[in-house]
Amino acid sequence: MAEAQAIDPIHQFQIYPLTEKMSLFGVDISFTNSALFMVISLALIAFVMVYGTRTRSLVPGRLQSLAEIFYEFVADTVTSTTGKEGLRFLPLVFSLFMFVLICNFLGLIPGTFTVTSQVIVTFAFAMLVILTVLLYGIARHGSHFFGLFVPSGVPAALLPLIIPIEVISFISRPISLSMRLFANMLAGHIALKVFAGFIVMLIAAGGWVALTPLPMIMIVALTALEFLVAALQAFVFAILTCIYLNDALHPGH
């Protein structure tokens, strides 16, 4: 059983409770492995951002420098996408970027759990973004916000065709935003587990002397690629969030 779990590439995504089952109004609220790594991710972020910047030195130390790099990177991304007016959303974008980034990197450590490989988590983040766009856009612009679905310069005769396309495109945003992150993290970890399983099977078959280095080389290459993908997906999630939030600030095409 243990050997099958070691080779099974899907077992690593299983969510299981770490405590006795607890429920609230019929809803299971047990503390799971997924919740554990969310807490660890938040603790790591708090350590870097709060503890690292506690002194606010003119000559920053390593942790303060790291915190400032993260902050300036996200702030530059927000301003370049939405303008200075978009800085009001900086706490949201920064929180999403850091959480996705740390969860992605933490999941690359053997024996850990990748929170962002769960579609319910990524979909919750995406819905948070889209609801923010809707609520802020309507609160600020009122009915003019719905001009987002009516591109300027389009002939009136084409509006019955264009408006449904724009509405469907807007509704699909949380789906594409969540599925992109989920699918990339899921596929990468499955690939790593598959090649790791090849090594186990080759050793068990007695052919490890000649053939084991081949999947080992692939694991090293895929691990390097996964680190790149982990950072890139956090950036893509953040910049798409900024693009969507820009529609709430400037709904006109």
C-alpha positions as CSV (number, residue, x, y, z in Angstrom):
1,M,0.0,0.0,0.0
2,A,2.7,2.4,0.9
3,E,4.7,1.5,-2.2
4,A,1.6,2.1,-4.4
5,Q,1.1,5.6,-2.8
6,A,4.8,6.4,-3.4
7,I,4.3,5.8,-7.1
8,D,0.7,7.0,-7.6
9,P,1.1,10.6,-9.0
10,I,-2.4,11.6,-7.8
11,H,-2.1,10.6,-4.1
12,Q,0.0,13.8,-3.4
13,F,-3.1,15.9,-4.0
14,Q,-5.4,14.1,-1.5
15,I,-6.8,16.2,1.3
16,Y,-7.1,14.5,4.6
17,P,-7.9,15.7,8.2
18,L,-5.1,16.0,10.7
19,T,-7.4,16.1,13.7
20,E,-10.7,14.4,14.7
21,K,-13.6,15.2,12.4
22,M,-15.3,18.5,13.4
23,S,-18.5,20.0,11.9
24,L,-20.3,23.2,12.1
25,F,-24.0,23.3,11.0
26,G,-23.3,20.1,9.1
27,V,-20.2,21.5,7.4
28,D,-16.9,19.6,7.8
29,I,-14.4,22.1,9.3
30,S,-11.7,19.6,10.2
31,F,-8.1,20.9,10.2
32,T,-6.6,19.3,7.1
33,N,-3.2,19.1,5.5
34,S,-4.3,21.8,3.0
35,A,-5.2,24.1,5.9
36,L,-1.9,23.3,7.6
37,F,0.2,24.5,4.6
38,M,-2.0,27.5,4.2
39,V,-1.1,28.4,7.8
40,I,2.6,27.7,7.1
41,S,2.5,29.9,4.0
42,L,0.9,32.8,5.9
43,A,3.5,32.4,8.7
44,L,6.4,32.6,6.2
45,I,4.9,35.7,4.6
46,A,4.4,37.3,8.0
47,F,7.9,36.5,9.0
48,V,9.4,38.1,5.9
49,M,7.1,41.1,5.7
50,V,6.5,41.9,9.4
51,Y,9.6,40.6,11.2
52,G,11.9,41.5,8.2
53,T,10.8,45.2,8.2
54,R,10.5,45.7,11.9
55,T,13.6,48.0,12.1
56,R,13.0,49.9,8.8
57,S,16.7,50.6,8.5
58,L,18.1,52.9,5.9
59,V,20.7,50.2,5.2
60,P,18.4,47.2,4.9
61,G,19.3,43.7,6.0
62,R,18.6,40.6,4.0
63,L,15.0,40.1,5.1
64,Q,14.2,43.7,4.8
65,S,15.7,43.8,1.3
66,L,13.7,40.8,0.3
67,A,10.5,42.3,1.7
68,E,11.2,45.6,-0.2
69,I,11.9,43.7,-3.4
70,F,8.6,41.9,-3.2
71,Y,6.7,45.2,-2.4
72,E,8.4,47.3,-5.1
73,F,7.9,44.5,-7.7
74,V,4.1,44.3,-7.0
75,A,3.7,48.0,-6.7
76,D,5.4,48.6,-10.1
77,T,3.2,45.9,-11.6
78,V,0.1,47.6,-10.3
79,T,1.0,51.1,-11.4
80,S,2.2,50.0,-14.8
81,T,-1.1,48.2,-15.4
82,T,-3.7,50.4,-13.7
83,G,-1.9,53.7,-13.1
84,K,-1.3,55.3,-9.7
85,E,-5.0,55.2,-9.0
86,G,-4.8,51.4,-8.9
87,L,-2.5,51.5,-5.8
88,R,-5.7,51.4,-3.7
89,F,-5.8,47.7,-4.7
90,L,-2.2,47.1,-3.8
91,P,-2.9,45.3,-0.5
92,L,-5.2,42.8,-2.4
93,V,-2.8,42.2,-5.3
94,F,0.2,42.0,-3.0
95,S,-1.6,39.5,-0.7
96,L,-2.6,37.3,-3.6
97,F,0.8,37.4,-5.2
98,M,2.7,36.5,-2.1
99,F,0.3,33.8,-1.0
100,V,0.3,32.1,-4.5
101,L,4.1,32.5,-4.7
102,I,4.9,31.0,-1.3
103,C,2.3,28.2,-1.7
104,N,3.8,27.3,-5.1
105,F,7.4,27.2,-3.8
106,L,6.4,25.4,-0.6
107,G,4.7,22.7,-2.6
108,L,8.0,21.9,-4.4
109,I,9.5,20.6,-1.2
110,P,9.2,16.8,-1.0
111,G,6.6,15.6,1.4
112,T,4.7,18.9,1.4
113,F,1.2,19.8,0.0
114,T,0.6,22.2,-2.9
115,V,-2.3,24.3,-1.9
116,T,-2.6,25.9,-5.4
117,S,-3.1,22.5,-7.0
118,Q,-6.6,22.5,-5.5
119,V,-9.1,24.1,-8.0
120,I,-11.4,25.2,-5.2
121,V,-8.6,27.3,-3.7
122,T,-7.7,29.0,-7.0
123,F,-11.4,29.5,-7.9
124,A,-11.9,31.2,-4.5
125,F,-9.1,33.6,-5.3
126,A,-10.5,34.2,-8.8
127,M,-14.0,34.9,-7.5
128,L,-12.5,37.3,-4.9
129,V,-10.9,39.3,-7.8
130,I,-14.0,39.3,-10.0
131,L,-16.4,40.2,-7.1
132,T,-14.1,43.1,-6.2
133,V,-14.2,44.3,-9.8
134,L,-18.0,44.1,-9.9
135,L,-18.6,45.7,-6.5
136,Y,-16.1,48.5,-6.8
137,G,-17.0,49.2,-10.5
138,I,-20.7,49.4,-9.7
139,A,-20.2,51.4,-6.5
140,R,-17.9,53.9,-8.3
141,H,-19.4,54.2,-11.8
142,G,-23.0,53.0,-11.3
143,S,-24.7,51.9,-14.4
144,H,-21.8,53.4,-16.5
145,F,-19.8,50.3,-15.4
146,F,-21.8,48.2,-17.7
147,G,-20.4,50.2,-20.6
148,L,-17.6,47.6,-20.2
149,F,-19.7,45.3,-22.2
150,V,-20.3,47.8,-25.0
151,P,-17.1,48.5,-26.9
152,S,-16.8,52.1,-28.2
153,G,-17.0,52.6,-31.9
154,V,-19.0,49.4,-32.6
155,P,-22.0,49.9,-35.0
156,A,-25.3,49.6,-33.3
157,A,-26.3,46.8,-35.6
158,L,-23.5,44.6,-34.2
159,L,-24.3,45.3,-30.5
160,P,-26.7,42.3,-30.2
161,L,-23.8,40.1,-31.2
162,I,-21.0,41.9,-29.4
163,I,-22.6,42.4,-26.0
164,P,-23.3,38.7,-25.3
165,I,-19.7,37.9,-26.4
166,E,-18.4,40.5,-23.9
167,V,-20.6,39.2,-21.1
168,I,-19.5,35.6,-21.7
169,S,-15.9,36.8,-21.8
170,F,-16.3,38.5,-18.5
171,I,-18.1,35.5,-16.9
172,S,-15.3,33.2,-18.1
173,R,-12.6,35.3,-16.4
174,P,-12.7,33.5,-13.0
175,I,-12.8,30.1,-14.7
176,S,-9.7,30.9,-16.9
177,L,-7.9,32.6,-14.0
178,S,-8.4,29.7,-11.6
179,M,-7.9,26.9,-14.1
180,R,-4.6,28.3,-15.4
181,L,-2.9,28.3,-12.0
182,F,-4.5,25.0,-10.9
183,A,-3.6,23.1,-14.2
184,N,0.0,24.3,-14.3
185,M,0.7,23.3,-10.7
186,L,-1.2,20.0,-11.0
187,A,0.6,19.0,-14.3
188,G,4.0,19.9,-13.1
189,H,3.8,17.9,-9.9
190,I,2.3,14.9,-11.7
191,A,5.2,15.0,-14.1
192,L,7.7,15.1,-11.3
193,K,6.0,12.2,-9.5
194,V,5.8,10.1,-12.7
195,F,9.6,10.4,-13.3
196,A,10.3,9.7,-9.6
197,G,8.2,6.6,-10.0
198,F,10.3,5.5,-13.0
199,I,13.4,5.5,-10.7
200,V,11.6,3.4,-8.1
201,M,10.5,0.8,-10.7
202,L,13.9,0.7,-12.4
203,I,15.6,0.0,-9.1
204,A,13.1,-2.7,-8.2
205,A,13.6,-4.3,-11.7
206,G,17.4,-4.3,-11.1
207,G,18.1,-2.0,-14.1
208,W,19.1,1.1,-12.1
209,V,22.8,1.0,-13.0
210,A,22.3,1.9,-16.7
211,L,18.8,3.5,-16.8
212,T,18.2,5.3,-13.5
213,P,20.2,8.4,-14.5
214,L,17.9,9.1,-17.3
215,P,14.7,9.9,-15.3
216,M,17.0,11.4,-12.6
217,I,18.2,14.0,-15.2
218,M,14.6,14.7,-16.2
219,I,13.6,15.2,-12.5
220,V,16.4,17.8,-12.1
221,A,15.4,19.6,-15.3
222,L,11.7,19.5,-14.4
223,T,12.4,20.7,-10.9
224,A,14.3,23.7,-12.2
225,L,11.4,24.3,-14.7
226,E,8.8,24.0,-11.9
227,F,10.6,26.7,-9.8
228,L,10.3,29.0,-12.9
229,V,6.7,28.0,-13.4
230,A,5.9,28.6,-9.7
231,A,7.2,32.2,-9.9
232,L,5.7,32.8,-13.3
233,Q,2.2,31.6,-12.4
234,A,2.2,33.9,-9.3
235,F,3.2,36.8,-11.6
236,V,0.6,35.9,-14.2
237,F,-2.1,35.7,-11.5
238,A,-1.1,39.1,-10.2
239,I,-0.9,40.9,-13.5
240,L,-4.2,39.4,-14.7
241,T,-5.8,40.6,-11.4
242,C,-4.4,44.1,-12.2
243,I,-5.9,44.0,-15.7
244,Y,-9.3,43.0,-14.4
245,L,-9.2,45.6,-11.7
246,N,-8.3,48.2,-14.3
247,D,-11.8,47.5,-15.8
248,A,-13.3,48.6,-12.4
249,L,-11.3,51.8,-12.5
250,H,-11.7,52.6,-16.2
251,P,-14.7,50.6,-17.5
252,G,-14.7,52.3,-20.9
253,H,-12.9,50.5,-23.8
